[in-house]
Amino acid sequence: MGSNLTSDQSITADQTITADQSITAHREISAHREKCYDPRDLTLTFVDREDELDFLCEGFRSRRALMSCGHAVTPTSLTNWCRRLLEQGESRFVCGVYGCSAEWSCMEVRKMALLTQEETAYFEAAMAYNTKNNLQTKICPGCKSDVVRENESDLRVRCSVCTANRRWPYEFCWQCLREWKGRAPRSDRCDNDGCCDQSLILLHTCPDITFESVEVTGCPSVRACPTCGQLLEHNKTQCKNVICPWCQVEFCFVCLKLTDDCLETSDYSVHCSSGVAPRQTSIPVWRRK
């Protein structure tokens, strides 16, 4: 599978949370300490299977126990996987086994990973940090306070602080960060001069990509993830598919179909039966379930 690089708007695969020094300190605690399940714990379902989260083949000694999704883990491999998710900017714990998108509760992770007090403190701090970072917030041009965008399909945003202080609705453009002008709702631009979506400009003007192992012409080098809208670039190697580092959805960079749909009539390194999808003229909005 071709790995993917992200544009300035994207969440990169090696994004870390080291900006928060307290979180960094917690992260180093018990990073290499192995933990083992109590074989007498009747609340666990033990199985004689491989550790499905031991991606580095470290061979942890603990017995394997089943997560709620049915995959076998050890407490150390589960801890390492969840720590990796947090260090990549995630605020949810999702199974790392290929093809499984099950989300685990914090309570399940705390129990199955045998988290220590130090690890629990780090996990809670990291989740809070990532959750705050993942919120769509921008600085109000009127009062300089943080504003959360509630409707991702409308660029017009109302600032409650300015509205209260001025005693009339104060609205600004999420895109150009100036006081709103024109009709609403709108998802493309407001009526301020020069208001434009730089992502759409990039999608329109980026050069075509030349794959090393796939014979395709006319494919743009930048795509918006069809699921969440993050801008991605392909590294040109291996196959034509990428996994979005933000929503974790795999899709074909050429035809923009989900990988499973593309593979019904094509192959990883074969030209798509539906051809090259045209340059995108809108950014998909992620509808989280």
Secondary structure, 3 states (H helix, E strand, C coil): CCCEEECCCCCCCCCCCCCCHHHHHHHHCCCCCCCCCCCCCCCCCEECCCCCCCCCCCCCCCCEEECCCCCEECHHHHHHHHHHHHHCCCCCEECCCCCCCCEECHHHHHHHCCCCHHHHHHHHHHHHHHHHHHCCEEECCCCCCEEECCCCCCCEEECHHHHHHHCCCCEEECCCCCECCCCCCCCCCCCCCCCCCHHHHHHHHCCECCCCCCCCCCCECEEECCCCCCEEEECCCCCCEEECCCCCCEEECCCCCEHHHHCCCCCCCCCCCCCCCCCCCCCCCCCCC
